[in-house]
Amino acid sequence: MEVFLTSCLVVSLCLGGALIGCVLSVWIANGVGRCRTFQLCALPMIIGASMSAATNNLFGILVGRLFVGAGLGLNPPIASLYVTKVSPSFLRGIYETFIEIASFLGLMGALFVGIPLKETFECYGVSVRRVHIGLYKVDV
């Protein structure tokens, strides 16, 4: 039961961080600029992934997941704003759709990679989740 609650807490903190990042994305974009915010939104994901990979305790993983969630929440609204700003009006809808398709394909690819790795690794939750985060960042 304790392992289940711990895994739920890890996932929930990532979603909570995404909510925080999404809410703060507008203020950050208005303050720093859309292009600079789009470049800087990878920073919390790099910090969070590094913390999660380097730590040996639960608190480090939880803080790392919070940072990763904040980066994941920052990215989609800023990417949509930036694409809308730089794309020609007749291609704007197509480019917006490609952002969503790329995110979907990245997540599905990460999940499909996890299927054969489930039997390879004894600790599926630690090793394969890091592969998922890495593959998700490839499409963004």
N, C-alpha and C positions, 0 to 999 in steps of 0.2 A: 504494500500500500504506500509506503514511503517513497519508493522509486516512482510510482505513478504520479504522486503529488509533486515530486521534484521535476519530472519531465513536463507536467502541466505548467508549473511555474516558469520553466525556461521558455516554453512556447508563448505563454501569456505575456512575459516581459518583452519579448520581441514584438508582439502585436501592440503592446502599450507604447513601446518606443516608436513604432511606426505611426501611431496616432499622434504622438508628440511631434515627430518630425513633419508630419503632414500639416498639422496646425501651424507650426512655426515657419513652414516653407514660404508662405506669402510675405511675412515680415522680413525674413532673411533676403528674399529676392528683391523686395523693395529697398532694403537698406544697402545691400552689397551690389546688386545687379543680377540679372538673370543668367548671364554667361558665367560670371564668377561663381555664383551659387551652384550652377550646374557642375562646374569644375570641383568645387569644394565639397559637394555632397558625397563624394567617395571617401572623404577623410574619416567620418564616423564609422563607416563600414570597415575600413582598413584597421582602425584602432580596435574596434570590437572583435573582429576576426582574430587579430593578433592576441588580444587579451584572452579570448576563449581558447585559443590554441596553446598559449603558454602557461596557463594557470593549472594549479593542481587542486583547487578547491571549488566549491559550489558558488561562493560569492563572486569569484572572478568570472566564472561562466555567466552568471546572471547579469553582471555589469556589462560584460562583453555583448551579450544578447540585446541589452537595452541600447547600446551604441549601434549595433547592426540594425536594429529596428528603426532607430531614428534616421539612419542613412537610407533605409528602404522607404521610409515615409517621406523623406525629402525628395527623392529622385523622381517619381512619376509626375507630380504636379509641375516641377521645374522643367522636366523634359517636355511636357506638353506646352508649357508657356514658351519655351525656347523654340520649339519646332513651329509653333504658330507665328512667332515673331519673324523667323528667317525664311519660311517657305512661301512660294508664290501662292496666290489665292486659289488658283485652280487645282493645285496639288495638296492643299492643306489637309483635307479629309483623308486622303490616301496616306500621307505621312503620319497623321495621328493614329490611323488604324495599324500601321506597321509597328508603332511603339507597343501597342497592346498585343499584337501577334508575336512579337519578339519576346515579350515577357512571358507569355503563355508557353511558347516553345522552349524557352530556357527552363522554366519550372518543370515542364513535362519531361524534358531531356534529363534533368537532374533526378527526377523520380524513376525514370527507366534505367538510369545508370545504377540506382540504388537497389534494383531488383536482383541482379546477379551478385552484387557485393554483399547482400544480406547473408548469404551462406558463407562468404569468404571471411568476414570479420565476425568475431564473437560478440564484440561490443558494437552493435549496429548503430546505436544512438550517438556515439561519439565520433567514430571514423567517417561514417557515411554522411552525417549532417555537415561536416566540414566540406565534403565533396559537393554537396548540394549548394552551399553558400558560394563556393567558387564557381560552379557552373552557372548559377543564377547571375553572377556578376559578369560573365562572358557576354551575355546578350545585351546588357545595359551599357 
